[in-house]
Amino acid sequence: MIFNILILGFQIFSPTVKLNSGKDLTLVGKGPPVVFSSGLFNTIPYFMYNNVIDKLKNKVTILSINDFTPLSKKDIDDIADTLNVDSVSYISHSSFNPEVLESERINKAVLIDPICIPSFGISSLTFKLPEKININLNYPTKVYKAEKLYKGSKTLPTWQDPIFNDEVQSETVPNVGHPDILDDMWADIAKQIGLWETVQGEPVNFEDWKFIKDDNIKQLRENYRNYIVDQLLEFILPSDEKEMSENLEIDLQNDNVTVIVPQVLQD
């Protein structure tokens, strides 16, 4: 029931456009069009990412299909045709259909913790382990990986981690987990379920420890989301539309924000 209310609210306060396929496309924000694909092949409700979307919508228009069906290459082409735009940028979190990236209407892509599910092979009585999916892209693409998804006690199976060509830039973000990009409530639920590891503060020395009801986990997550949004906008937007953000450095380990003085001001 609560899911239906949240989804309805997301749609009521945001304009929608009917695609040629009959699906409803929701538009949030202002600026160049960016397709956002949520987890589980675009079936995770978008309100779970409200924090990130609220940060992005001031600079770009977030496009989302909210019918809980996997996003396809045809959807990307349909979105571009319906909006009468030559191309769109693409952002995804977690599992997605790699066929989506074959669309010629994508100009740039940002993949956060990309997960692909290869098909299993069965030959006669022999079971073949799935092989990694190879993805070759001919447009600028960045991959951001939450460190704890790939290094830790509950890591992503290697065969679900796709291989990209050399032109794709990849960065591992330290001390964060797969669910930490979500709003705090949903990240906390994921943590309680125990499927994935999440962000954790630095251990305190025995003699310095004291009980704090509200630890700094929320701040660490906020730093992570701010960092990803900052990098996204820097990468996606044309240079004349960017706000210069090189002077902001996020310390994900200790929830600090450090202002870096440009070299020219130090001389």
C-alpha positions as CSV (number, residue, x, y, z in Angstrom):
1,M,0.0,0.0,0.0
2,I,2.7,2.5,1.0
3,F,4.6,1.6,-2.3
4,N,1.5,2.5,-4.3
5,I,1.1,5.9,-2.5
6,L,4.7,6.8,-3.0
7,I,4.7,5.9,-6.7
8,L,1.4,7.9,-7.2
9,G,3.0,10.9,-5.5
10,F,6.1,10.7,-7.7
11,Q,3.9,10.7,-10.8
12,I,1.3,13.3,-9.7
13,F,3.9,16.0,-9.0
14,S,6.0,15.3,-12.2
15,P,4.9,15.7,-15.8
16,T,4.4,12.5,-17.8
17,V,4.6,11.8,-21.5
18,K,3.0,8.9,-23.3
19,L,5.5,6.9,-25.4
20,N,4.7,5.3,-28.7
21,S,4.8,2.0,-26.9
22,G,2.0,3.2,-24.6
23,K,4.3,3.4,-21.5
24,D,4.3,6.5,-19.4
25,L,7.5,8.4,-19.2
26,T,8.0,10.6,-16.1
27,L,10.1,13.8,-16.4
28,V,11.8,15.3,-13.3
29,G,14.0,18.4,-13.3
30,K,15.3,20.8,-15.9
31,G,18.2,20.6,-18.4
32,P,19.4,17.9,-20.9
33,P,17.5,14.6,-20.9
34,V,19.0,11.7,-18.9
35,V,17.4,8.2,-18.7
36,F,17.7,6.8,-15.2
37,S,17.5,3.0,-14.9
38,S,17.0,1.8,-11.4
39,G,18.1,-1.6,-9.9
40,L,16.8,-5.0,-10.9
41,F,16.6,-4.0,-14.6
42,N,14.7,-0.8,-13.9
43,T,12.0,-2.5,-11.6
44,I,13.1,-0.9,-8.3
45,P,10.8,2.1,-7.5
46,Y,12.4,5.4,-8.2
47,F,11.4,6.9,-4.9
48,M,14.1,4.8,-3.3
49,Y,16.6,7.1,-5.1
50,N,14.9,10.4,-4.2
51,N,18.0,11.8,-2.6
52,V,20.1,11.3,-5.8
53,I,17.3,12.4,-8.1
54,D,16.7,15.6,-6.1
55,K,20.4,16.5,-6.5
56,L,20.4,15.8,-10.2
57,K,17.2,17.5,-11.2
58,N,18.6,21.0,-10.8
59,K,20.9,20.4,-13.7
60,V,19.4,17.6,-15.8
61,T,15.9,16.2,-16.6
62,I,15.6,12.7,-15.2
63,L,13.5,10.4,-17.4
64,S,12.0,7.3,-15.9
65,I,9.6,4.6,-17.0
66,N,7.6,3.5,-14.0
67,D,5.8,0.4,-15.1
68,F,8.2,-2.0,-13.4
69,T,9.3,-3.7,-16.7
70,P,12.9,-4.2,-17.7
71,L,14.3,-1.3,-19.7
72,S,15.2,-2.2,-23.3
73,K,17.0,-0.7,-26.2
74,K,13.6,-0.1,-27.8
75,D,12.6,2.0,-24.8
76,I,15.7,4.2,-25.2
77,D,14.9,4.8,-28.9
78,D,11.2,5.4,-28.1
79,I,12.1,8.0,-25.5
80,A,14.4,9.9,-27.9
81,D,11.8,9.8,-30.6
82,T,8.9,10.9,-28.4
83,L,10.9,13.8,-26.9
84,N,12.2,14.8,-30.4
85,V,15.8,14.8,-29.2
86,D,18.8,13.4,-31.1
87,S,20.2,11.6,-28.1
88,V,20.0,11.1,-24.4
89,S,22.4,10.3,-21.6
90,Y,22.0,7.1,-19.6
91,I,22.5,6.3,-15.9
92,S,21.9,2.9,-14.3
93,H,22.4,1.4,-10.9
94,S,22.9,-2.3,-10.4
95,S,21.5,-5.0,-12.8
96,F,20.6,-4.0,-16.3
97,N,20.2,-5.4,-19.8
98,P,23.4,-4.8,-21.7
99,E,21.4,-4.7,-24.9
100,V,20.2,-1.2,-23.8
101,L,23.7,0.1,-24.3
102,E,23.5,-0.8,-28.0
103,S,21.1,2.1,-28.7
104,E,22.6,4.6,-31.1
105,R,20.6,7.3,-29.3
106,I,22.8,7.2,-26.2
107,N,25.5,9.9,-26.1
108,K,27.1,9.1,-22.7
109,A,26.6,6.5,-20.0
110,V,27.3,6.3,-16.3
111,L,27.0,2.8,-14.8
112,I,26.9,2.5,-11.0
113,D,27.7,-1.0,-9.8
114,P,26.8,-2.6,-13.2
115,I,25.6,-6.1,-12.9
116,C,24.8,-8.4,-15.8
117,I,23.2,-11.9,-15.6
118,P,24.6,-14.1,-18.3
119,S,22.7,-17.1,-19.6
120,F,23.5,-20.5,-18.2
121,G,24.6,-23.2,-20.6
122,I,23.5,-26.8,-20.5
123,S,25.0,-29.2,-23.0
124,S,23.7,-32.8,-22.8
125,L,24.4,-33.7,-19.2
126,T,27.1,-31.1,-18.7
127,F,26.4,-27.9,-16.8
128,K,28.5,-24.9,-17.9
129,L,29.3,-22.1,-15.6
130,P,28.2,-18.7,-17.0
131,E,30.8,-16.5,-18.6
132,K,31.2,-12.8,-18.1
133,I,29.5,-10.6,-20.6
134,N,31.8,-8.5,-22.8
135,I,30.5,-5.0,-23.6
136,N,32.0,-2.8,-26.3
137,L,30.9,0.8,-26.3
138,N,31.7,3.5,-28.8
139,Y,30.6,6.5,-26.7
140,P,32.0,8.0,-23.5
141,T,31.2,5.7,-20.5
142,K,32.1,5.8,-16.8
143,V,31.7,3.0,-14.3
144,Y,31.6,3.6,-10.6
145,K,32.0,0.6,-8.3
146,A,31.2,0.5,-4.6
147,E,34.3,-1.1,-3.0
148,K,32.4,-3.4,-0.7
149,L,30.4,-5.0,-3.5
150,Y,33.7,-6.3,-5.0
151,K,35.9,-6.7,-1.9
152,G,34.5,-8.0,1.3
153,S,32.6,-10.9,2.8
154,K,29.5,-10.6,0.6
155,T,30.8,-9.8,-2.9
156,L,29.3,-9.9,-6.3
157,P,29.9,-13.2,-8.1
158,T,32.7,-12.6,-10.7
159,W,30.6,-13.9,-13.6
160,Q,28.0,-11.1,-12.9
161,D,30.7,-8.4,-13.3
162,P,30.7,-7.4,-17.0
163,I,33.9,-6.7,-19.0
164,F,34.1,-3.4,-20.8
165,N,36.5,-2.3,-23.5
166,D,39.5,-0.2,-22.7
167,E,37.8,3.1,-23.5
168,V,35.5,2.8,-20.6
169,Q,36.7,4.6,-17.5
170,S,36.3,2.8,-14.2
171,E,36.6,4.0,-10.6
172,T,36.2,2.1,-7.3
173,V,34.7,4.3,-4.5
174,P,36.2,3.2,-1.1
175,N,34.3,2.2,2.0
176,V,30.8,2.1,0.5
177,G,28.4,-0.8,-0.4
178,H,26.0,-1.6,-3.1
179,P,22.8,-0.2,-1.3
180,D,24.4,3.0,-0.1
181,I,23.4,5.0,-3.2
182,L,19.7,4.5,-2.1
183,D,17.9,6.8,0.3
184,D,18.8,6.1,4.0
185,M,15.6,4.2,4.8
186,W,16.0,1.7,2.0
187,A,19.8,1.4,2.5
188,D,19.1,0.6,6.1
189,I,16.5,-2.1,5.1
190,A,19.1,-3.6,2.8
191,K,21.6,-3.6,5.6
192,Q,19.2,-5.4,7.9
193,I,18.4,-8.0,5.3
194,G,22.1,-8.6,5.1
195,L,22.3,-9.3,1.4
196,W,25.1,-6.8,0.8
197,E,27.6,-5.0,2.9
198,T,27.2,-1.2,3.5
199,V,29.3,1.7,4.5
200,Q,30.9,1.6,7.9
201,G,32.7,4.2,9.9
202,E,36.3,3.8,11.2
203,P,36.6,1.8,14.4
204,V,37.2,3.9,17.5
205,N,40.0,3.2,20.0
206,F,38.8,1.3,23.2
207,E,39.6,4.2,25.5
208,D,37.9,6.8,23.2
209,W,34.7,4.9,22.6
210,K,31.4,6.2,23.7
211,F,27.8,5.3,22.8
212,I,26.3,7.5,20.1
213,K,22.7,6.7,19.1
214,D,23.0,8.3,15.7
215,D,26.4,7.4,14.2
216,N,27.9,9.0,11.1
217,I,26.6,6.4,8.7
218,K,24.0,8.7,7.2
219,Q,26.7,11.4,6.7
220,L,29.0,8.9,5.0
221,R,26.2,7.9,2.6
222,E,25.4,11.5,1.9
223,N,29.1,12.1,1.1
224,Y,29.0,9.1,-1.3
225,R,25.8,10.3,-3.0
226,N,27.2,13.9,-3.3
227,Y,30.4,12.6,-4.9
228,I,28.5,10.4,-7.4
229,V,26.2,13.3,-8.4
230,D,29.1,15.7,-8.7
231,Q,31.0,13.3,-10.9
232,L,27.9,12.5,-13.0
233,L,27.1,16.1,-13.8
234,E,30.8,16.9,-14.5
235,F,30.8,14.0,-17.0
236,I,27.4,14.4,-18.7
237,L,26.9,18.1,-19.0
238,P,28.5,20.2,-21.8
239,S,31.4,22.2,-20.5
240,D,29.6,25.5,-20.7
241,E,26.8,24.2,-18.5
242,K,29.0,22.8,-15.7
243,E,29.5,24.4,-12.3
244,M,33.2,24.1,-11.6
245,S,33.5,21.6,-8.7
246,E,37.2,20.7,-8.8
247,N,37.7,22.6,-5.5
248,L,35.5,20.1,-3.6
249,E,36.9,16.9,-2.3
250,I,34.8,14.4,-0.5
251,D,36.5,12.2,2.2
252,L,34.3,9.1,2.2
253,Q,36.2,7.5,5.0
254,N,35.9,10.2,7.7
255,D,32.9,12.2,6.5
256,N,35.1,15.3,5.9
257,V,34.8,17.9,3.2
258,T,38.0,19.5,2.2
259,V,38.4,22.6,0.1
260,I,41.4,22.4,-2.2
261,V,43.0,25.7,-3.0
262,P,43.9,25.9,-6.7
263,Q,47.6,26.0,-7.4
264,V,47.3,29.4,-8.9
265,L,46.1,30.8,-5.6
266,Q,48.9,29.2,-3.6
267,D,51.7,31.0,-5.5
